[in-house]
Amino acid sequence: MSVVKLEECRRHIREQLDGVVEFWLKYSHDTVHGGFFTCIGRDGNVYDELKYVWLQGRQVWMYCRLYRSMDRFRRPEILEAAKAVFLIVFCWGAFQLEAEQMMEQLIYWVREDSSGLGRPQLPGDVPTNSMAVPMMLLCLVQQLSEGRLEMGKKYAELGSWCVSEIQQHIQRHGTAILENVSVSGAELPGCLGRLQNPGHALEAGWFLLQYAVDNDNKEIQRTAIEKFVELPYESGWDKDHGGLFYFLDVDGHCPTQLEWSMKLWWPHSEALVAFLMAYSQTKKPELLEKFFRVYEYTFSHFPDSKSGEWFGYLTQEGKVALDFKGGPFKGFFHVPRCLYMCESILDDLLAKKD
């Protein structure tokens, strides 16, 4: 382990996190009507006042995580913004019952009947297991169980079910992670079945790594690293221009998604977390080497040194395609979560260097 290099990474990541937080504190708060603007241009101008509920919740969660976990972010303006926008997300103690009730409803929608979501099963529509569903549910289990032994026991079976559902996406005799499979875990025909999303697989990888640590499960750890971290990285890395493709077709056909070859902010954020977490658990040097490779690409392409924050959408060649800093999908979440987690992991690694 190169201590000097890791210390430099930590310093740079810490500076990036500070800058990203300041950008959103300065430009995203609606001081007139409340809530957060997320459609923010390169220089901080609000180009659309529409507010998206899921990005409001994500920004609250991120503010709360920073406030609770890092002393330098224990600032009144961060706490007040989180409380004012979405108190129920912030104040678990006061709304524990409501949170548990909502969780039970989500479980019912996922495992029993999804028609309550307003998307009834249509005749001829093939039921699918989209990896996004069990991995997000596993993330919820981890969040609700964090530091709460009774919650961990309550949702233990659900967590195990989520892991099993995620593992169904290991296909082609262990050589590929597919985004969509049948409810029985079989490969689906056509473009839907051949679709690969490297960023999602990498994100699922570090969710599984966290589960493995929480449950002292070396087999899950091995599967997470080999199948959900290394495999999508090897297949998803652009050998010509660097960076991770957004979508791929497992058989090498051109994906039907028009943005398939673009390089987006969030898959690279997930890759940084996944490789650094994998290295922290195993100390395998090849995992650290891949972290540095993703690190070099990410920090040489996405951050905007002039106006702050990160660009979200690059061409295949790594040029800025869309220069806004926030929109309907990019808010105050993936970038700060990545930077926060990487800084925390590096803190632990460097504290144990002796």
Sequence and secondary structure as in RCSB ss.txt:
>XXXX:A:sequence
MSVVKLEECRRHIREQLDGVVEFWLKYSHDTVHGGFFTCIGRDGNVYDELKYVWLQGRQVWMYCRLYRSMDRFRR
PEILEAAKAVFLIVFCWGAFQLEAEQMMEQLIYWVREDSSGLGRPQLPGDVPTNSMAVPMMLLCLVQQLSEGRLE
MGKKYAELGSWCVSEIQQHIQRHGTAILENVSVSGAELPGCLGRLQNPGHALEAGWFLLQYAVDNDNKEIQRTAI
EKFVELPYESGWDKDHGGLFYFLDVDGHCPTQLEWSMKLWWPHSEALVAFLMAYSQTKKPELLEKFFRVYEYTFS
HFPDSKSGEWFGYLTQEGKVALDFKGGPFKGFFHVPRCLYMCESILDDLLAKKD
>XXXX:A:secstr
  HHHHHHHHHHHHHHHHHHHHHHHHHSB TTT SB  EE TTS EEE    HHHHHHHHHHHHHHHHH GGG  
HHHHHHHHHH HHHH TTTTHHHHHHHHHHHHHHHHT GGGGT    TT   EEETHHHHHHHHHHHHHHTT HH
HHHHTHHHHHHHHHHHHTTEETTTTEE SEEETTS B SHHHHHEE HHHHHHHHHHHHHHHHHTT HHHHHHII
IIIIIHHHHHHB TTT SB S EETTS   SSTTTT EEHHHHHHHHHHHHHHHHHH  HHHHHHHHHHHHHHHH
HSB TTT SB  EE TTS EEE  S  SS  SSHHHHHHHHHHHHHHHHHHT  
